[in-house]
């Protein structure tokens, strides 16, 4: 599929500086169809001015042949409802497409990669999400891509069929928690189980304002996998941004190097890559920075060279 023909959704709010960097990548990719959803301002003059600057920019800087559609919220919806509403609007208009945020900078080859995977897995119901992020930079996959059971949402692509059934309020979760749904779905990855159940509980208690946990929950419910590339094609510009939502802690996945997509051989089976998935869960959920570095930079080396040490870390540090 021609990458230019894949519809793109850009989600934005009030960060013009990071948006301009992502916009430059869009100008190079020249998508023929662009959707832009911008959250509304909070009730301050400063935020209104920032949001208005973003809206003015996206409306006046499309300088390539493009069908453009805009969705501007009048008031601030927040990370959960604003982003989820923008994605819902997008997939109500198109069958498949790419989703970028105003702080997710893609490598130029990401668009060709996403187009290829959208076409390859369009009719494969076991695949629900295509990630551009590969955060474990020390990990070299045996194939051109692999699969995990939860989404990576900094630069991704999907289909309307996968998004159908998304519920920002997780109304099913209390009942399914009681029934042990997560314990069954993630029985072979206890660290991922612990990490994800904590996020679901925080979200249900109103202590987490996000949209992506619900997306992961939907994929698990549908038993759909996420494609993860062998090389990282997304850099997050917003984690350390003063206007960003998640700025209180240093994040080890900030400023990951970008690499070009190389197709490689497909995985032999549509199954989650358990060693990679476990390392990914440790990397995002480990409580110590040295543990995060161990699993990001070490790749599969800890498993092969120090299996006893890996078991020790899993038992005492990774839950």
C-alpha positions as CSV (number, residue, x, y, z in Angstrom):
1,X,0.0,0.0,0.0
2,X,1.2,3.5,-0.8
3,X,2.0,5.1,2.6
4,X,0.5,8.4,1.5
5,X,-2.9,6.8,1.1
6,X,-3.1,5.8,4.8
7,X,-5.2,8.2,6.8
8,X,-3.5,9.9,9.7
9,X,-4.9,11.2,12.9
10,X,-3.0,13.9,14.8
11,X,-4.0,14.4,18.5
12,X,-3.0,17.8,20.0
13,X,-3.6,20.1,22.9
14,X,-1.5,23.1,23.8
15,X,2.1,22.3,23.0
16,X,3.0,24.1,19.8
17,X,6.8,23.5,20.0
18,X,6.6,19.7,20.0
19,X,3.7,19.8,17.6
20,X,5.8,21.7,15.0
21,X,8.4,18.9,15.1
22,X,5.8,16.2,14.5
23,X,4.3,18.4,11.8
24,X,7.6,18.5,10.0
25,X,7.5,14.6,9.8
26,X,3.9,14.8,8.4
27,X,5.0,17.3,5.8
28,X,7.7,14.9,4.6
29,X,5.2,12.0,4.6
30,X,2.5,14.0,2.8
31,X,-0.6,11.9,3.9
32,X,-3.5,12.4,1.5
33,X,-6.0,12.4,4.3
34,X,-5.3,14.1,7.6
35,X,-7.6,14.3,10.7
36,X,-6.6,16.7,13.5
37,X,-8.3,16.6,16.9
38,X,-7.4,19.3,19.4
39,X,-8.6,19.2,23.0
40,X,-10.2,22.4,24.4
41,X,-8.6,24.8,26.7
42,X,-8.7,24.9,30.5
43,X,-10.4,28.0,31.9
44,X,-7.3,30.2,32.0
45,X,-6.3,32.9,29.5
46,X,-2.9,31.4,29.1
47,X,-4.2,28.0,28.2
48,X,-6.7,29.5,25.8
49,X,-3.9,31.3,24.0
50,X,-1.8,28.2,23.8
51,X,-4.7,26.1,22.4
52,X,-5.6,28.8,19.9
53,X,-2.0,28.9,18.7
54,X,-2.1,25.2,18.0
55,X,-5.4,25.4,16.2
56,X,-4.3,28.3,14.1
57,X,-1.1,26.5,13.2
58,X,-2.7,23.2,12.0
59,X,-5.3,25.0,9.9
60,X,-2.7,27.2,8.2
61,X,0.3,24.9,7.6
62,X,-1.0,22.2,5.3
63,X,1.1,22.8,2.2
64,X,0.8,19.5,0.5
65,X,-2.2,18.0,-1.4
66,X,-4.4,16.8,1.4
67,X,-8.0,16.3,2.5
68,X,-8.0,17.7,6.0
69,X,-10.6,17.4,8.7
70,X,-10.6,19.2,12.1
71,X,-12.3,18.4,15.4
72,X,-11.9,21.1,18.1
73,X,-13.3,20.6,21.6
74,X,-14.8,23.8,23.0
75,X,-13.7,22.9,26.6
76,X,-10.9,20.8,28.0
77,X,-11.8,17.0,28.1
78,X,-8.5,15.8,29.6
79,X,-6.3,12.9,28.6
80,X,-8.9,10.2,28.9
81,X,-12.0,11.6,27.2
82,X,-10.2,14.1,24.9
83,X,-7.9,11.5,23.3
84,X,-10.4,8.7,23.3
85,X,-13.0,11.0,21.7
86,X,-10.6,12.0,19.0
87,X,-9.7,8.4,18.1
88,X,-13.4,7.5,18.1
89,X,-14.1,10.3,15.7
90,X,-11.3,9.1,13.5
91,X,-12.4,5.5,13.3
92,X,-16.0,6.6,12.7
93,X,-14.7,8.1,9.4
94,X,-12.1,5.6,8.2
95,X,-11.6,1.8,8.4
96,X,-7.9,2.0,9.3
97,X,-5.2,4.5,9.9
98,X,-2.2,5.9,11.8
99,X,-2.5,7.7,15.2
100,X,0.1,10.3,16.3
101,X,0.1,12.7,19.2
102,X,1.7,16.1,19.3
103,X,4.7,14.7,21.1
104,X,5.3,11.5,19.2
105,X,8.0,12.0,16.6
106,X,8.1,9.3,13.9
107,X,11.0,8.2,11.8
108,X,10.3,8.9,8.1
109,X,10.0,5.1,7.5
110,X,7.3,4.6,10.1
111,X,4.6,5.5,7.6
112,X,5.7,2.8,5.1
113,X,6.0,0.3,8.0
114,X,2.5,1.1,9.2
115,X,1.0,0.9,5.7
116,X,2.6,-2.5,5.2
117,X,1.4,-3.9,8.5
118,X,-2.1,-2.5,8.1
119,X,-2.4,-4.3,4.7
120,X,-0.8,-7.5,5.9
121,X,-3.0,-8.0,9.0
122,X,-6.2,-6.2,7.8
123,X,-8.2,-9.4,7.7
124,X,-6.3,-11.1,10.6
125,X,-8.6,-10.8,13.6
126,X,-5.9,-11.8,16.1
127,X,-3.9,-8.6,15.4
128,X,-5.4,-5.3,16.8
129,X,-2.6,-2.8,17.0
130,X,0.6,-1.9,15.2
131,X,3.2,-0.1,17.3
132,X,6.1,2.1,16.1
133,X,7.8,2.1,19.4
134,X,10.5,-0.5,20.4
135,X,11.7,0.6,23.8
136,X,14.1,-2.2,24.5
137,X,17.0,-0.8,22.5
138,X,19.4,-3.6,23.5
139,X,17.0,-6.3,22.2
140,X,17.5,-7.6,18.6
141,X,14.6,-9.7,17.5
142,X,15.1,-12.9,15.5
143,X,12.5,-11.7,13.0
144,X,11.4,-8.3,11.5
145,X,8.8,-7.9,14.2
146,X,7.2,-9.6,17.1
147,X,3.9,-9.7,19.1
148,X,2.9,-8.7,22.6
149,X,-0.5,-8.6,24.2
150,X,-0.7,-4.9,25.3
151,X,-0.4,-1.9,23.1
152,X,2.5,0.6,22.8
153,X,0.7,3.8,22.0
154,X,3.4,6.3,21.0
155,X,2.9,6.3,17.3
156,X,0.6,3.4,16.3
157,X,-1.9,2.2,13.7
158,X,-5.0,0.1,13.8
159,X,-8.4,-0.7,12.3
160,X,-12.0,0.3,13.1
161,X,-12.7,-3.4,13.8
162,X,-10.1,-3.4,16.6
163,X,-11.3,-0.2,18.2
164,X,-15.0,-1.2,18.3
165,X,-16.1,-1.9,21.8
166,X,-13.7,0.6,23.4
167,X,-15.1,1.9,26.8
168,X,-13.3,4.8,28.5
169,X,-15.0,4.0,31.8
170,X,-14.2,0.3,31.9
171,X,-17.6,-0.7,33.0
172,X,-16.8,-4.4,32.6
173,X,-13.7,-4.4,34.8
174,X,-15.2,-4.8,38.4
175,X,-17.1,-7.9,37.3
176,X,-14.2,-9.4,35.3
177,X,-11.8,-8.6,38.2
178,X,-14.0,-10.7,40.5
179,X,-14.0,-13.5,37.9
180,X,-10.2,-13.5,37.6
181,X,-10.1,-12.5,34.0
182,X,-6.7,-10.9,34.1
183,X,-5.2,-13.9,36.0
184,X,-6.3,-16.1,33.2
185,X,-5.3,-13.8,30.4
186,X,-1.8,-13.1,31.7
187,X,-1.1,-16.2,33.8
188,X,2.3,-16.7,32.0
189,X,3.5,-13.2,32.7
190,X,3.0,-12.3,36.4
191,X,4.9,-9.0,36.3
192,X,2.7,-7.8,33.4
193,X,-0.3,-9.0,35.3
194,X,0.7,-7.1,38.5
195,X,1.5,-3.9,36.5
196,X,-1.6,-3.9,34.4
197,X,-4.0,-4.8,37.3
198,X,-2.6,-1.9,39.3
199,X,-3.3,0.5,36.4
200,X,-6.8,-0.8,35.9
201,X,-7.6,-0.4,39.6
202,X,-6.2,3.1,39.7
203,X,-8.2,4.0,36.6
204,X,-11.4,2.6,38.1
205,X,-10.8,4.5,41.4
206,X,-10.5,7.8,39.5
207,X,-6.8,8.2,40.3
208,X,-5.5,7.9,36.7
209,X,-6.6,10.1,33.9
210,X,-5.7,8.2,30.7
211,X,-7.1,6.4,27.7
212,X,-4.5,3.8,26.9
213,X,-5.2,1.3,29.7
214,X,-8.7,0.9,28.4
215,X,-7.2,0.2,24.9
216,X,-5.0,-2.5,26.4
217,X,-8.0,-4.0,28.3
218,X,-10.0,-4.1,25.0
219,X,-7.2,-5.9,23.2
220,X,-7.0,-8.5,26.0
221,X,-10.7,-9.0,25.9
222,X,-10.6,-9.6,22.2
223,X,-7.4,-11.7,22.4
224,X,-5.7,-9.4,19.9
225,X,-2.0,-8.8,19.6
226,X,0.2,-5.8,19.1
227,X,2.9,-5.8,16.4
228,X,6.2,-4.5,17.7
229,X,9.0,-3.7,15.2
230,X,12.6,-4.9,15.5
231,X,13.8,-1.3,15.5
232,X,12.4,1.8,17.3
233,X,10.8,4.3,15.0
234,X,9.2,6.7,17.6
235,X,10.7,9.3,19.9
236,X,8.5,10.8,22.7
237,X,9.2,14.5,22.9
238,X,6.6,15.3,25.7
239,X,7.6,13.3,28.7
240,X,9.9,16.0,30.0
241,X,8.0,18.9,28.6
242,X,6.9,21.4,31.2
243,X,3.3,21.3,29.9
244,X,3.2,17.5,29.7
245,X,1.0,15.3,31.8
246,X,3.7,12.9,33.0
247,X,6.6,15.2,34.0
248,X,7.2,14.4,37.7
249,X,9.7,11.6,37.2
250,X,12.6,11.0,34.8
251,X,11.6,8.5,32.2
252,X,14.2,6.1,30.8
253,X,12.3,5.9,27.4
254,X,12.8,9.6,26.7
255,X,14.8,10.4,23.6
256,X,15.2,6.9,22.4
257,X,17.2,6.7,19.1
258,X,15.3,6.5,15.9
259,X,16.1,3.8,13.4
260,X,14.8,3.0,9.9
261,X,12.4,0.2,9.3
262,X,13.8,-3.0,7.8
263,X,11.1,-5.5,6.9
264,X,12.9,-8.7,7.8
265,X,11.3,-12.1,8.0
266,X,7.8,-12.5,9.6
267,X,7.4,-14.3,12.9
268,X,6.4,-18.0,12.3
269,X,3.3,-17.8,14.5
270,X,0.7,-15.4,15.8
271,X,1.7,-15.8,19.4
272,X,3.0,-13.3,22.1
273,X,6.8,-13.2,22.4
274,X,7.0,-14.1,26.1
275,X,10.6,-13.2,26.8
276,X,10.3,-9.9,25.1
277,X,6.9,-9.2,26.8
278,X,8.3,-10.0,30.2
279,X,11.3,-7.7,29.7
280,X,9.0,-5.0,28.5
281,X,6.9,-5.3,31.6
282,X,10.0,-5.2,33.8
283,X,11.3,-2.2,31.9
284,X,8.1,-0.2,32.4
285,X,7.2,-1.5,35.8
286,X,10.5,-2.0,37.6
287,X,10.8,0.2,40.7
288,X,14.5,1.0,40.3
289,X,16.3,2.8,37.4
290,X,19.1,0.2,37.4
291,X,16.6,-2.5,36.7
292,X,15.1,-0.5,33.9
293,X,18.5,-0.1,32.3
294,X,19.2,-3.8,32.8
295,X,16.2,-4.8,30.7
296,X,16.4,-2.0,28.2
297,X,20.1,-2.2,27.3
298,X,20.7,-5.8,28.1
299,X,18.1,-7.2,25.6
300,X,17.9,-10.9,25.8
301,X,21.4,-11.2,27.3
302,X,20.1,-11.5,30.9
303,X,17.9,-14.4,30.0
304,X,20.7,-16.3,28.2
305,X,23.7,-15.6,30.4
306,X,22.2,-15.1,33.9
307,X,19.0,-17.1,34.2
308,X,19.5,-17.5,37.9
309,X,19.9,-13.8,38.4
310,X,16.8,-13.1,36.3
311,X,14.8,-15.5,38.5
312,X,16.1,-13.7,41.6
313,X,15.1,-10.3,40.3
314,X,11.7,-11.5,39.2
315,X,11.1,-13.0,42.7
316,X,12.2,-10.1,44.8
317,X,12.2,-6.9,42.8
318,X,9.8,-7.0,39.9
319,X,6.3,-7.2,41.5
